[in-house]
Amino acid sequence: MAKTKLNFSLPVSFIREGSRIVAYSPAIDLSTSGKTYKEAQRRFIEASSAFFEELAERGTMDQVLRELGWRKIRRQWTPSVVISQESQEVSVYA
């Protein structure tokens, strides 16, 4: 069976945690890290590619993407759109 090339545009946040850069995408709930921004980018692409390849191999693409909040529009899967990323003040009594 011939493979179909899929292209996705994923929102990715890059966050400094100590000496590492963490790449996180809420669209697929996946994160990875690197020593540098470029390494975090490269590792995110590798990890997300492996994620989608595994879904395709197992035949669970529709189920998993639906569970992650994606919608199918004209036979194309589309992730939720990040409309804002900001810091929020939270107060708690502990």
DAVENMO-V560963 format. One record per backbone hydrogen bond with DSSP energy under -1.0 kcal/mol. NH is the residue of the N-H (numbers start at 1). CO is the residue of the C=O. Records with the same first field share a line. If there is no record, write none. Layout:
# DAVENMO-V560963
NH = CO / CO
This chain:
# DAVENMO-V560963
13 = 24
15 = 22
17 = 20
20 = 17
21 = 34
22 = 15
23 = 32
24 = 13
25 = 30
30 = 25
32 = 23
34 = 21
40 = 36
41 = 37
42 = 38
43 = 39
44 = 40
45 = 41
46 = 42
47 = 43
48 = 44
49 = 45
50 = 46
51 = 47
52 = 48
53 = 49
54 = 50
55 = 51
56 = 52
57 = 53
58 = 54
59 = 55
60 = 55
64 = 60
65 = 61
66 = 62
67 = 63
68 = 64
69 = 66
70 = 65
71 = 78
73 = 76
76 = 73
78 = 71
